Amino acid sequence: MRGADVTQESLFTFKQLNDFVPADHPLRPIREMLNTALKAMDGTFAQMYAHNGRESIPPERLLRALTLQVLYSIRSERQLCEQLQYNLLFRWFVGLTLEDSAWDHSSFTKNRDRLIDFDVMRDLFGRVLEQARSEGLLSKEHFSVDGTLIKAWASQKSFVPRKGPKPPRGGSRSNPEVDFKGTRRTRETHVSSSDPDALLFTKSRKAGAIPAYMGHVLMENRSALAIDVRLTPAEGTAEREAALEMLAAKAGRGRITVGADKAYDHAAFVDGCRAMKVVPHVAQNDTGRSSRIDGRTTRHEGYGLSQIARKLIETIFGDGKQHGTLRQLKVRGLEKAEGVFILNVAVANLRRMARLIVEPRPLAAG
């Protein structure tokens, strides 16, 4: 018997958003771990807002929405709010009911400074890490470190002299033509008018310099989870300096090792590690200059294991650039860029923890 093509909806419904999400959906464990972290941050959220006045959008919902943006490669906050209007899965994850309206995309901009002032992203990163520690996922002895370039929201055309007249411009107002060829530009003489914190940098002699920041991650080798994160201006010594800063927080608790690539085979880094009683399992630089790593280090079996494990750190950067929001930043300024970077690394941890935790978790009520 042919069914009737009735397009009129029922006056009432008895289903909840939770009913539309499969019991084995991969977002369920991520949402539960995220909610646990957000609940632990309730004291921080209470300090962020006045005790009277009009109610704002709960910061928990804003952070869940930004997590979705990273997980589902949503290119803008405007498109994210559009998805929240009609995507039932997204509404369930964020905590919106069927009757709630999605907020305007400008709400993220208005609340971003508040999140920065209270260092919310780093707090969230730490709360997620506490759950990994309670599950016994973190190593206390073996680590890896690496850095990556994060393309800034600025262009080559935006670099102007710090002193003197600006270069001639032509063409359209939205996409002007700037003739900067043949002009030597250095950090001392030029600055980006779009993002003054971004610096021209390249990690390869074969590639051109781009306006960028440099992100740094310290990873533990047992579960390949990031345990510390930094974002700095893109400078030649930034990788080694940030790595030593992150390792300093781990040193003094017994013998530890750190794996790294050839860029860290430098006297300042290797000697700095050994001064902190950290064994530098650094790949030997074979480009012509003498290596600081000799047979005293390479003869041990652990050195080869560290060289294998350290490459997993690239998956953290790859997730952020391929699926997250790190391919090119959509914010300007070091503080805002650092918030985006920390959130992407925290989401990478959540995604990996959801696969590592074997014991089934009870389904959330909604």
Number of C-alpha atoms within 10 A of each C-alpha: 3 4 5 6 6 6 6 6 7 6 5 6 7 5 8 12 17 17 12 11 17 11 13 9 9 13 19 19 22 21 20 17 18 22 17 14 21 22 13 14 16 12 10 14 18 11 10 15 13 9 9 6 7 7 9 9 12 9 20 19 16 17 20 18 22 21 22 20 22 24 19 12 17 17 16 13 19 14 13 22 21 15 16 21 17 13 12 18 17 21 22 20 24 21 16 17 14 13 6 11 13 16 15 12 15 12 14 19 11 10 15 15 13 15 19 15 10 14 14 22 20 21 17 20 23 16 21 24 23 15 17 21 12 9 12 12 19 22 17 15 17 23 28 28 29 23 24 18 22 25 22 27 17 23 17 13 17 15 27 19 17 14 9 8 8 11 13 10 14 10 9 8 8 6 10 12 13 16 12 15 7 6 8 8 15 12 14 8 13 18 22 21 16 17 20 16 20 30 25 24 21 17 15 8 7 7 9 10 14 20 26 27 25 25 24 25 27 25 27 26 27 15 18 24 27 24 22 22 22 20 25 21 19 24 15 12 12 17 24 21 15 23 25 21 11 18 23 15 10 17 18 12 10 10 14 20 23 25 29 24 18 13 17 24 23 18 12 14 21 20 16 18 21 11 11 16 17 24 19 27 28 29 22 19 17 10 8 6 7 12 16 18 18 10 7 7 15 16 10 11 9 15 20 15 14 22 18 12 21 26 17 16 22 14 13 21 26 15 21 23 19 13 19 27 24 23 18 15 19 17 17 17 15 17 16 16 23 23 20 22 25 24 23 28 24 28 24 23 22 25 17 16 23 17 11 13 14 8 6 7 10 10 12 11 6 12
